[in-house]
Amino acid sequence: MKVLILLPNWLGDAVMATAAIESLCEHYPQARLTLVGSFVSVEALKHHPMCVDTYVDRTKQGGNRLLNTYRFAKTIGPHDAAISFRNQPHASLLLMWTGSPKTVARKSWHASLLLSDAVPLSHDEHLVRQYERLADRLTGSTMQPGPLRLFIPPKTYERPTLGINPGATYGSAKRWYPEKFAAVAAHFSTRFDIVIFGGPGETEMADAIENDLKEKGVKNYQNLAGKTTIEELCAAIGGLSIFITNDSGPMHVAAAYRIPTVAVFGPTRHKETCQWKNPKSAIVRHDMECAPCMKRECPLKHHECMKSIEAHEVIEAVEHLILPPRRENFEQ
């Protein structure tokens, strides 16, 4: 059975779709998957053993996007079933124009008009569960989403290693402050080597952390910001001992490898996008009247949802995760 999967554009959303993809593969054990998505999402998920073909969606690059989408759909061709984890008119058009008989997406005016199945979903549920409901509609079953999964082998570090991720591609509102990340990293530098992560547009924050660590006399760190491929990023996160991050794509990568993680949340819906089925995860956040605003930049210009979170709060959350469980004394 040929199954076309239109992946989300964002790394984190693509990783959160992996539980639904595993449900599809469990239901259709002979499935042959075609993955379509952004360069980032395809690079992260193309290693799936049931993936036989991949396409990077470049329909926005030059010319008429409507015509580009039509031509792209004809290049992909028909599949036995197609599912979209995006909620965009061009995504619905793409699925329809492939000529696939069974097409599933989130309910919207365009999905209802163009596709065979438009599934109503609620933001009150975790995004992983929302994606699972799309997979359930395609298979006609009801399954419980399992853990997230990536098929990139994790890196092996020589010593226990703590990773910090100060970036968040979505926008500045989701970013905690470099000096606070540096304070946390310095605190743990006697127990862990430090790795600083970040995308090509996040090197300035990473450099600020590096400079702060130098001033504190920390030497056992590595700054990988802007220096890794998506595959290298996933592998590097997958081998960590502990991870400290904003609400971001790398946070969900860590969940796929079950890496103990402390995530700093501010303007986003933590119940919808927190780590999925990671047994050692913690969230540090403050309740604010203005949150979750879901904005890329703080609309009130004070950014208190992140600014008010102090380094000691994150340090305490990390200590709680890495300390061995206390043994109860049952002796009489």
Buried (B, 14 or more C-beta within 10 A) or exposed (E): EBBBBBBBBBBBBBBBBBBBBBBBBBBBEEBBBBBBBBEBBBBBBBEBEBBEBBBBBEBEEEEEBEEBBBBBBEEBEBBBBBBBBBBBBBBBBBBBBBBBEBBBBBBBEBBEEBBBBBBEBEEEBBBBBBBBBBBBBBBEEEBEBBBBBBBBEBBEBEEEBBBBBBBBBBEBBBBBBBEBBBBBBBBBBEEBBBBBBBBEEBBEBBBBBBEBBEEBEBEEBBBBBBBBEBBEBBBBBBBBBBBBBBBBBBBBBBBBBBBBBBBBBBBBBBBBBBBBBBEBBBBBBBEBEEBBBBBBEBEEEEBBBBBEBEBEBBBEBBEEBBEEEEEEEEEE
